[in-house]
């Protein structure tokens, strides 16, 4: 029984555009010699990976409208469709190994899926990359073993946990909740060490690379710097609206803040002086420095992620999405930027060119993401009540 599905102009919408699974469409013709080995290789791939994708064939001679719509100019041509959108185009003769390489984004699916009782709002890794930290609307922060996905412990809060982070050089991690608290947790036992109260719901949390400072964002239009050893607030930075995001540069000398006032700002952490004010067209939901601190990535409600030069404030790239962007993160080498968006995707970009390299689809808006310290694993959080773990390509 053939593993490949035959489609026509009349069945294309039903079998391809409306398919819940990714579909690889092979545009071919009976007179096309190079199409035959490609079709044979695709038949094998379809049989071997039937649980992950569908392979369909469309004869361009008997169904001409669809090739015209997608501007098929030469054969063989393959187009990969995900949730009805063309996300990749493969032209020309390919061997099976070459096709597998070209389709790696689809075949290299998530390694683990960590379920919760509510939307997952936050995700992170511990400092050695062996465990996953999550925060959820189910009022819990949880710790999972990365190798097996086994839950190790859960910490109950009084409201949604919207941020989690490991505290480097200390055996602790921190949580932030809409119950107006930041909490410091013993990473070995799950015991709560300290609670830092705020005057409003918390919206963001991060730790400096040396573990000597935490930063929080709050609905009272302020970001705060906290000493985790004493659990005391050491500085308050006032903005014009709710603070949605905070991030330290690698040296801990700068703090980037994203706000509902449609700005991303960079502050001197020693003096509190504002150094840069970067205007956007919507609320800024996330900020992240690259590993050298020379670039800042932002995520905004205007459906864009942006990359700025942190010395001049010059905008280097604008990366459009199909929905509000909720999170951004650089990989440890700074060569890739990963974004999370309300269009139910996480995307990977080349930071030099701004080119989109890969798209990971989810069953709901993606709310957060994190990359492990070894640069091999990507974690995402979604309103579909899951955190997902993917191998991260180089």
N, C-alpha and C positions, 0 to 999 in steps of 0.2 A: 504494500500500500504506500502510495507516494506521500512523503512528508511535506512536500511543497503544495501550497494552495494556489489554484488558478483564479485570477481575478480579471474582471472586465471593467469597461467604463461604467456599466450599470451597477456592478456590485462593489465598486471601489470604496464608496462611502461606508457601506455596511461592514465590509471585511477588513478595510485598512484604517480609514479615518475614525471609525467608531470602535476600533479594537481596544480592549483594556490592556493588551500587551503590546510591546514594541513589534513592529512589522518591518521586515526588510523586503522591499519590492524590487524584483529583478525585471527591468524593462528589456525585452529581447525580441528577436524575430527569427523565423525558421531559416532565413537565408544568411544569418549572421554566424559565421564559423567560430569566432572567439567566444560567442555566447554559450556554446555547448559545454566546454570544460568548466565554465563558471557555474552553469546550471547544475552540473554534476556535483561540484564541490558544495554548492548551496543545499542540494538535496541531503548530503551527508551532515552538514551543519544543522539543518532543520531537524533531522532525526536525533542527533546527539544532544541538542539543546532545546527540545520541544517545550520544556517547562519554563523557558526564559524568553523565547521569541517565536514569532511566526515568520516563515519565509513564503512570499507570494510571487507569482510570475504574471506579467501582463504582456501580451503580444501586441506590439505597437502597430501592426498591420490591421488587426481586427478591432482594436480599441485605440483610436487615434486621439480622442479628446483629452484623455488623461496625460499622455506624453506631451501634448501641446501645452497643457496647463502648467506642467512642471518643467517646461523648456528642455526636454530631452533632445540633445543635438547629436549624440553619437551612441553607439552600442558596443559592448554592454554598458549599461549604467544602472547602478543600484541606488535607491534612496531609502534611508532609515526613517521611519515615522514613529514618533512617541506621542501618544495621546492626540493623534491627528495632526501633529506638527512635523514637517520634515526637519530632522536635526543633523543629518549627515548625508553626503553624496559621495559615492565611490564610482569612479569612471575607469573604463578600460579593463583589459584582461587581468585576472588575478588568480593565483594559485590558492589552494585551500589554506595553507599557512598564512598567506598574505591577507586573505579574507578574514581569518580568525583574528589577525592582528588589527585589521581595520574595524572589526566589530567588538574589540576588547571592552569598549565602554559599556556595551550591553551585556556581555558575557561575564564581566567581572562585577557581579552584583554584590549586595551587602553580605558580609560574613556573619553578622549577628543582628538580631532584632530584639530590643529590650522593651518589654511592654509595661505600661503603667495603667492606672485607673482613671487618668485624666490627661489632658494635653501636656506634652513635655515642653517646658519653657526654657530649659537650660541643659547644657551638656559640657563636660570637661574631662580632663585626664589628671591622674595624680602625677607627681613629679617624676616618677620613673617610668610612666607609661604602661603600668601593668593593670590599672583599674580605671573604670569609667565612673564619673560622677554625674548624676542627673538631678534636675529639679523639676517639679511637676505641679500642675494645677490641682492635683489630688492632695496637696499640702505636705508632700514628703520630699526629702532629698534622699537619694539612694546611691549606694556604692556597689558596683558590679565587678566581678573578675573579668578582665578583658579576654582572656584565653577561652573561657567557657561560657561567659554570659551569666554565671551564677551570681545571684544577689548575695551580698555579704552582710549589709545591714541597712536600715532605713531610719531616718530621723524625721519625726512628725513636727510640723509647724502649725501655727494657728490660721494660716492662709497659704495661698499659692507660693511656691518657691520659684522665683524668676531668674536666679543666677546662682552659680556655684563656681568655685575655683580652688585649686590647690594653693597652698602657701609655701613657696620654695624655701628650702633650708630649714623648715620646721615640719614636724610630723602632724600637721593639721591641714584642714581645708575649711573654707568659709562658705556660708550660704547667705542669700538675701531674699527677703520675703515681703509680700504686700501686707504682712502683719506689722510692718514698720520696724523690723529688727534685722540686723546682721548678726550672724552667729558664727562662732569659731568652734570647730568640732575636732576631737581627737581622731585622726585618720585610722588608727589601729583598732580602737574600741567602739567608736561611734559616740563616745561620751561628749556632751556639750561642755566646753571650757568657759565660754563667755558669751554674753549677749550685749550688743551695742544698740541701744534704742534710738530711734529717729522720730522726727515730728510728723512723718507721713509715710505712705507706702514706698518701699524701695523698688527701684526700677533697674538698677545696674550694680555690678560688683566686679572688681578685679584686684589682682595682687601684683606688686612690683617683683622684678626678677630676683632680687635679693631677699625677698620675704619680709622686709622691714616695714612695709606700708601696704595697707588696703585702701581702695578708693570705692566709694559708693555713690550712686545717683538716687535722687529722691523726688517725689512729687512736690516738694516744697521749693522747687527751682534751685536746688543747691547740690553741689558735689562736695564730698567730705573725704579728707585723708585721715586714716586711722592707724594707730600703732597697734599691731596685733598682739604684741607681748603684754601690753598693759590694757588693751581693749579700750583705749581712749581716743577721742577725736582731737586731732592736732591742727587741722586747718579746715576752713569752710570757704568754698568758692560759690559766689552767688551769680546766677544767670537770670534770664528773663522769662523762663518757663520751665516745665518739667525736664529734668535731666534723664535722658534715655540710655546713655552709654558713657563708659569711662574706660580708658586704657593708658597704661604707663608706657613710655619709651623704654628700650632695653636698659638704659643707664639709670632709670628711675628719676631723672631730672626734669622730665616733662610729663604732663598729664593731658591727654586729649579728652574732650567732653563733647558729646552729641546731645542736642536739645530739641525739644518741641518748638523752640523759637526759630527753627530752620537754619541753625548754625552748627558748625563744628569748631571748637576753640581749643587752642593749645596754651597751657599755663606752665609757668615755672613752678615746680613743686616746692622749692625752698622759700620763695618769696610770695607766691600766689599771683604774680604779675601775669596778665594776659599777653601772649606773644603773637598769636595769630587768630583771626576770626574769619572763617571760611563759610561763605553764604551758600545756601542750597534753596531749592524750590519746594521743600517740604520738610517735615520733622526728620531729624537725623537719629536713626535708631541704633546705629552701631559705629564704632571707630576701632581701628587697629593700626599699630605701627609695624613697619617691616623690621627684619632683624637688625638692621643698622640704624634705625631711627630716622632715616632720610626720606621715607615715604609714609604717608598716612592714607589709609583707605577708609571710606565712609559708606554707610548704607542709609538710604533715605526713603521716605514715603512717596517721593516723586518717581518711584520705580527705577532708580538708578543706583549703581555703586560708582564711586569716584576714587581716583588716586591723585594725591597732591604731593608736591615737593614741600617738605616740612621747613625748609630754610626760607624759601621765597613765597610760599603759599600758592604757587602756580599749579593749576589743574592740568594733569598730564593725560588722564584718560577718563572718559565717561562710558560706563558699561550699562546699556539699557536692559531692562527686564520687563516682564509682562505683569508685574505686580509690585507692591511695596517690598523693598529689600530690608530684611530684618537683621542680618548678621554678615560680617566679613572677617576673614582671617588669612594672614600670610602663612605659607609653609615656612619651615625653619631656614630654608636657603633664600627666601624672598623671591623666588622665580615664579611662584604661582600665587594667585589670589583666589580664595574660595568664597562664594557668596551663598546666602540662603534667602529665599524670597517667598512671598505670599502666592506666587504662581505655582507652588508645590514643587519647586526645583531647588537643588543645590548645583552651582555651576563652578567650573574651574577655568581660570583665565591665565594666559601668559602675561606677566606683569610688564614685560618690555614692550610688547606690541599691543596689548589689550585684546588679543584674539581669544575667543572662547574655545576651549579645548575639549570640554566634556560637560554633559548635563546629566544629573541624577534625579529621576522623578520620584515623587512621594505621593501618598494618598491624601495629603492635606498640606496647608502652608508649612513651610520649613521655618522654624523660629530661632534656631541657634545651631552653631557648629563649633567644632574644635579639632585641632590636629595634635596627635601625640608627640612627645619630645623626640622620638626617633624618626619622624617624618615618614612613617609607613602606614599610618592609620588615620582615617577621617571618621569623626562621629558627627551625626546630625540629630536634631530634635525636631519633632513635628507635632502639630495639633491632632494628628491621627493617633495619638497616645503611644507613639513609639520613639525610641532612640535607635538609630541604625548605625552599624559599624561597617565601613568599607575599607578595602585595601586602597591606599593612596598611590596612584601612579607617579613616577618620577617626572 
